[in-house]
Amino acid sequence: MLSQKTIETIKSTVPVLEVKGTEITTVFYKNMFEKHPELLNIFNHANQKRGRQQTALANTVLAAATYIDKLETIIPVVKQIAHKHRSLVIKPEHYPIVGENLLGAIREVLGDAATDEIINAWAEAYGVIAQVFIDIEKEMYEEAASKACGWSEFKEFKVIEKVKESDVITSFYLIPADNSGVPDFEPGQYITIRLNIPGEKYLVNRQYSLSAAPGKEYFRISVKREAEENTPKGKVSNYLHDQINQGDIVEVTAPAGDFTLNREESPVVFLSGGVGITPFMSMVNSLAENQPNRQITFINASRNGNHQAFKEELEALMERLSNFQLSYVFENPSEVDKKELHFSKEGYIDAEWLKENAETASADYYVCGPVPFLRAVVLTLKKIGVADSQIHYEFFGPAMNLEAESQLV
């Protein structure tokens, strides 16, 4: 338990964290990686380069300070982060390293304003918060290992099939290299792929949604080729597309994540942008197997018909689902695209179109895609009167504040 004095001291730092939070976390990561470069084997270099990890951590630190006397309030956020930590194999021994460098960054950025009282209060608070993460993640590791065919950290998987889904998205079918079988998982969850790319000093990790329904003999991930081939963002996707083939081995962690499909009978609306379609392929295929009569509206926005993935698979679902509405929104459709059976709109998803095509009072709305798409769709849903409790969304990478335009760079 934290003392009342510690709580008051932590809360007094909220205003400065609102202003200096990202500066603190930027210094934190810089210093930590200089002292412990081995941690670069764990962290996503692309998110570091784009500043998303720094912003996400700053938001988490601010939330911890704001609710330091009511930590149970942020447990859902803690669990979401813990899923990512478990998937990346963050261990208890990493937390003291993080704590030391976070306190050091606070002292460095705030200077004389970082009094001993503030540093000591944050040291005490960090110890409590870190233990919450450690305890939750311990349960997650144990749960992953205890499942049939489960395991706790990384495991070798073999690529058994590679399928081109569109001009930019390719699927990889994976089975354990030891032929031990794959565990069950929740539709919408993801796995971490770890690669040793020739010429790269450190291992690289990327988290990809599982795009097939549970209960198969394989995992399927569907990867978009990023155009920036020689940047951290595009390095892994291009390597997978160009160098990983049938028979190759990759390292994989067990499924994780809390962006999962509810089991109720209420209508469901899937709204995806580009490769954001991947978790919804797992969800809709699971619905076809378990709730084929559920009302489903499936909307995917992409650049054009050549970028639209899973056309044949989605078309086949029309035969398996009794109440399935499929719509494609193409930013720049060709004349051929406009003749596509499920082509519904040129341009972007907007409020008027959503009201006409996807407004259902009791529906749950699931949204996934790039941050600008997420922001536009989630805010549009709110604009047309959809309650927050009915809106569920997933970020690819660290979570961000959709209300903040400055974070969309």
C-alpha positions in Angstrom: 0.0 0.0 0.0 1.2 3.5 -0.8 1.2 6.1 1.9 -1.1 9.1 1.5 2.0 11.3 1.3 3.3 9.3 -1.6 -0.1 9.4 -3.4 -0.3 13.2 -3.0 3.3 13.6 -4.3 2.6 11.5 -7.3 -0.6 13.3 -8.1 1.2 16.6 -7.8 3.3 15.5 -10.8 0.3 15.1 -13.1 0.4 18.6 -14.6 4.1 18.3 -15.5 3.6 14.8 -17.0 0.9 16.2 -19.2 3.5 18.6 -20.7 6.8 16.7 -20.4 5.6 13.1 -20.5 6.7 12.2 -24.0 10.0 14.0 -23.5 10.6 11.9 -20.4 9.8 8.7 -22.2 12.0 9.6 -25.2 15.0 10.2 -22.9 14.1 7.0 -21.0 14.2 4.8 -24.1 17.4 6.4 -25.4 19.2 5.9 -22.1 17.9 2.4 -21.5 19.0 1.1 -24.9 22.4 2.7 -24.6 22.9 0.9 -21.3 21.1 -2.3 -22.2 21.3 -2.7 -26.0 20.3 -6.4 -25.6 16.7 -5.1 -25.0 16.7 -4.1 -28.7 16.1 -7.8 -29.3 12.6 -7.3 -27.8 11.3 -3.9 -28.8 9.8 -3.0 -32.1 12.3 -0.7 -33.8 9.7 0.8 -36.1 7.5 2.0 -33.3 10.6 3.5 -31.7 11.5 5.4 -34.8 8.0 6.7 -35.3 7.7 7.8 -31.6 4.6 5.6 -31.0 6.2 3.6 -28.2 7.3 6.8 -26.4 3.8 8.3 -26.7 2.1 5.1 -25.5 4.4 4.9 -22.4 3.9 8.6 -21.6 0.1 8.0 -21.7 0.5 5.0 -19.4 2.7 6.9 -16.9 0.2 9.8 -16.9 -2.7 7.4 -16.3 -0.8 5.7 -13.4 -0.1 9.1 -11.8 -3.7 10.2 -12.3 -5.2 7.1 -10.8 -2.5 6.2 -8.3 -5.0 6.0 -5.5 -7.4 3.9 -7.6 -5.1 1.6 -9.6 -8.0 -0.8 -10.1 -9.4 1.8 -12.5 -6.5 1.2 -15.0 -6.5 -2.6 -14.7 -8.1 -3.1 -18.1 -5.3 -1.0 -19.7 -2.7 -2.9 -17.6 -4.0 -6.2 -18.9 -4.0 -5.0 -22.5 -0.3 -4.0 -22.1 0.4 -7.2 -20.2 -0.8 -9.2 -23.2 1.7 -7.5 -25.4 4.4 -8.0 -22.8 3.7 -11.7 -22.5 3.7 -12.0 -26.3 7.1 -10.3 -26.4 8.4 -12.4 -23.5 9.0 -9.5 -21.1 10.3 -11.0 -17.9 10.3 -9.9 -14.2 14.1 -9.1 -14.4 13.4 -6.4 -17.0 11.3 -4.3 -14.6 14.2 -3.1 -12.4 16.0 -1.9 -15.6 12.9 0.0 -16.7 12.4 1.5 -13.3 16.0 2.7 -12.9 16.0 4.3 -16.4 12.5 5.8 -16.0 13.5 7.5 -12.7 16.7 8.7 -14.3 14.8 10.2 -17.2 12.4 12.0 -14.9 15.4 13.5 -13.0 17.1 14.4 -16.3 14.2 16.1 -17.9 12.8 17.9 -14.8 16.1 18.9 -13.4 15.9 20.7 -10.1 12.1 20.3 -10.1 12.7 16.5 -9.6 13.2 16.7 -5.9 14.2 13.8 -3.8 10.7 13.6 -2.5 9.3 13.3 -6.0 11.9 10.7 -7.1 11.4 8.6 -3.9 7.6 8.7 -4.3 7.9 7.6 -8.0 10.3 4.9 -7.0 7.8 3.6 -4.4 4.9 3.9 -6.8 6.8 2.2 -9.7 7.6 -0.8 -7.4 3.9 -1.3 -6.8 2.8 -0.8 -10.4 5.6 -3.1 -11.7 4.5 -5.8 -9.3 0.9 -5.6 -10.6 2.3 -6.1 -14.2 4.6 -9.0 -13.0 1.7 -10.8 -11.2 -0.7 -10.4 -14.1 1.9 -11.5 -16.7 2.9 -14.5 -14.5 -0.8 -15.7 -14.7 -0.7 -15.2 -18.5 2.5 -17.2 -19.0 1.0 -20.0 -16.9 -2.3 -19.9 -18.8 -0.5 -20.1 -22.1 1.7 -23.0 -21.0 -1.2 -24.9 -19.4 -3.4 -25.1 -22.6 -3.4 -28.2 -24.7 -0.4 -27.9 -27.1 0.5 -24.6 -25.2 3.9 -23.1 -24.4 5.1 -20.1 -22.5 7.8 -18.3 -24.5 9.0 -18.7 -28.1 8.6 -21.9 -30.1 9.7 -22.8 -33.6 7.1 -23.0 -36.3 7.3 -24.1 -39.9 5.7 -22.4 -42.9 3.6 -24.9 -44.6 1.9 -22.7 -47.2 2.2 -19.1 -48.5 -0.8 -17.6 -50.2 -1.1 -14.2 -52.0 -4.4 -12.6 -50.8 -4.0 -9.3 -52.8 -1.4 -7.2 -54.4 -0.1 -6.2 -50.9 -1.2 -8.9 -48.5 0.2 -12.5 -48.2 -0.9 -15.2 -45.8 1.5 -17.6 -44.1 0.2 -20.9 -42.7 2.3 -22.1 -39.7 2.5 -25.3 -37.8 4.8 -26.3 -34.9 8.2 -27.6 -36.1 7.8 -30.5 -33.7 4.3 -31.3 -35.1 2.9 -30.9 -31.6 -0.3 -29.1 -32.6 -1.6 -25.6 -31.9 -3.5 -24.4 -28.9 -7.0 -23.0 -29.0 -7.3 -19.2 -29.0 -9.9 -16.4 -29.1 -10.9 -14.9 -32.5 -9.1 -11.6 -32.7 -5.9 -12.5 -30.9 -2.4 -12.2 -32.3 1.0 -13.9 -32.1 4.5 -12.5 -32.1 6.9 -13.6 -35.0 10.6 -13.3 -34.2 13.1 -13.3 -37.0 16.9 -13.2 -37.3 17.3 -11.2 -40.5 20.7 -11.4 -42.1 22.6 -8.2 -41.7 20.5 -7.0 -38.8 22.4 -6.7 -35.5 19.3 -7.5 -33.3 16.4 -9.9 -33.5 13.2 -8.4 -34.8 9.7 -8.9 -33.4 6.4 -8.2 -35.0 2.9 -9.0 -33.7 0.4 -10.2 -36.3 -3.3 -11.0 -35.9 -4.4 -14.6 -36.5 -6.6 -14.5 -39.6 -8.1 -18.0 -39.5 -10.6 -19.3 -37.0 -9.5 -21.3 -34.0 -9.6 -25.1 -34.1 -7.4 -25.6 -37.1 -4.2 -27.6 -37.3 -2.3 -24.4 -38.1 -2.0 -20.7 -37.4 -2.5 -18.2 -40.2 -1.2 -14.7 -40.3 -1.8 -12.3 -43.2 0.9 -9.7 -43.7 0.8 -6.4 -45.6 3.9 -5.5 -47.5 4.9 -2.0 -46.3 6.2 0.2 -49.1 9.1 1.6 -47.0 11.3 -1.4 -47.6 14.5 0.0 -46.2 13.0 1.5 -43.0 12.2 -0.3 -39.7 8.6 -0.2 -40.6 9.0 -2.1 -43.9 12.0 -4.3 -43.1 10.1 -7.2 -41.6 7.1 -7.3 -43.9 9.3 -7.2 -47.0 11.5 -9.9 -45.6 8.5 -12.1 -44.9 7.1 -11.5 -48.4 10.5 -11.9 -50.3 12.5 -14.4 -48.2 10.3 -16.6 -46.1 8.9 -19.5 -48.0 7.3 -22.9 -47.5 9.5 -25.0 -45.3 11.2 -22.1 -43.5 11.3 -21.8 -39.7 10.2 -18.8 -37.6 9.8 -18.3 -33.9 6.4 -17.7 -32.5 4.8 -16.9 -29.1 1.4 -18.3 -28.0 -1.8 -16.3 -28.9 -2.4 -13.1 -26.9 -4.7 -10.1 -26.8 -8.0 -8.9 -25.5 -9.6 -7.6 -28.7 -11.8 -10.6 -29.0 -15.2 -11.5 -30.3 -18.1 -11.6 -27.8 -20.2 -14.8 -27.8 -23.6 -13.0 -27.5 -26.3 -13.1 -30.1 -26.4 -9.3 -30.7 -25.7 -8.0 -34.3 -22.1 -7.4 -35.1 -20.5 -4.9 -37.5 -16.9 -5.2 -38.6 -15.3 -2.1 -40.0 -11.7 -2.5 -41.2 -9.2 -0.5 -43.2 -6.7 -2.3 -45.3 -4.8 -5.0 -43.5 -7.1 -4.3 -40.5 -9.3 -7.0 -42.0 -7.1 -9.7 -40.6 -8.5 -10.2 -37.0 -12.0 -10.0 -38.5 -11.3 -12.9 -40.8 -10.7 -15.0 -37.7 -13.9 -13.6 -36.1 -16.2 -14.1 -39.1 -14.9 -17.6 -39.8 -15.5 -18.5 -36.2 -19.0 -17.1 -36.4 -19.7 -19.2 -39.5 -18.8 -22.3 -37.5 -20.5 -21.4 -34.2 -23.2 -18.7 -34.8 -24.1 -18.9 -38.5 -27.5 -17.2 -37.9 -26.0 -14.1 -36.2 -26.6 -10.8 -38.0 -23.2 -9.7 -39.4 -22.3 -6.6 -41.4 -18.7 -6.8 -42.8 -17.2 -3.6 -44.3 -13.6 -3.4 -45.6 -12.1 -0.2 -46.9 -9.1 -0.4 -49.2 -7.4 1.5 -51.9 -8.9 -0.5 -54.8 -9.9 -4.0 -55.8 -6.4 -5.1 -56.3 -5.7 -4.3 -52.6 -8.8 -6.0 -51.4 -7.8 -9.3 -49.7 -9.8 -12.5 -49.1 -12.4 -11.9 -51.8 -13.0 -15.6 -52.5 -13.0 -16.5 -48.8 -15.5 -13.7 -48.0 -17.7 -14.7 -51.0 -17.8 -18.3 -49.7 -19.0 -17.1 -46.4 -22.2 -15.9 -48.0 -23.1 -19.6 -48.3 -22.3 -20.3 -44.7 -23.9 -17.3 -43.0 -27.6 -16.7 -43.2 -27.6 -13.0 -42.3 -24.3 -11.7 -43.8 -24.0 -8.3 -45.5 -20.6 -7.7 -47.2 -19.5 -4.3 -48.5 -16.3 -3.0 -50.0 -15.3 0.7 -49.9 -12.6 1.6 -52.4 -10.7 4.9 -52.2 -9.8 4.9 -55.9 -11.8 2.1 -57.7 -11.3 1.2 -61.3 -14.2 0.7 -63.7 -13.8 -3.0 -63.1 -13.9 -2.5 -59.3 -17.2 -0.6 -59.6 -18.8 -3.7 -61.2 -17.7 -5.8 -58.2 -20.8 -7.4 -56.6 -20.0 -6.1 -53.2 -18.6 -2.7 -54.1 -20.7 -0.2 -52.1 -18.9 3.2 -52.1 -16.1 5.2 -53.7 -14.0 7.3 -51.4 -14.2 7.0 -47.6 -16.6 5.8 -45.0 -18.6 8.7 -43.7 -21.5 9.3 -41.3 -24.3 9.4 -43.9 -23.1 6.1 -45.5 -22.7 4.4 -42.1 -26.2 5.4 -41.0 -27.6 3.9 -44.2 -25.5 0.7 -44.2 -24.4 -0.2 -40.7 -26.5 1.5 -38.1 -28.0 -1.1 -35.8 -29.2 0.0 -32.4 -28.1 -3.1 -30.5 -24.9 -3.9 -32.6 -21.4 -4.3 -31.4 -19.0 -2.4 -33.7 -15.5 -3.8 -34.1 -13.0 -1.4 -35.8 -9.4 -2.1 -36.9 -6.9 -0.5 -39.3 -4.4 2.3 -39.5 -4.6 5.1 -36.9 -6.2 7.7 -39.2 -8.8 5.1 -40.2 -9.5 4.2 -36.6 -9.8 7.8 -35.6 -12.2 8.7 -38.4 -14.4 5.7 -38.0 -14.6 5.6 -34.2 -15.4 9.3 -34.0 -18.0 8.9 -36.8 -19.7 6.1 -34.9 -19.9 8.4 -31.9 -21.2 11.2 -34.1 -24.1 9.0 -35.3 -25.0 8.1 -31.7 -23.3 4.7 -31.1 -22.5 4.3 -27.4 -18.9 3.9 -26.3 -19.7 0.5 -24.8 -20.7 -0.8 -28.2 -17.4 0.3 -29.9 -14.4 -2.0 -29.8 -11.2 -1.2 -31.6 -7.7 -2.6 -32.0 -4.4 -0.7 -32.7 -1.7 -2.3 -34.7 1.2 -1.4 -32.4 1.1 0.8 -29.2 -2.2 2.3 -28.3 -2.7 6.0 -29.0 -5.3 8.7 -28.1 -7.7 8.8 -31.0 -8.9 12.2 -29.9 -5.5 13.8 -30.4 -4.8 14.8 -33.9 -1.2 15.5 -33.1 -0.6 11.8 -32.7 -1.6 11.0 -36.2 1.8 12.0 -37.7 
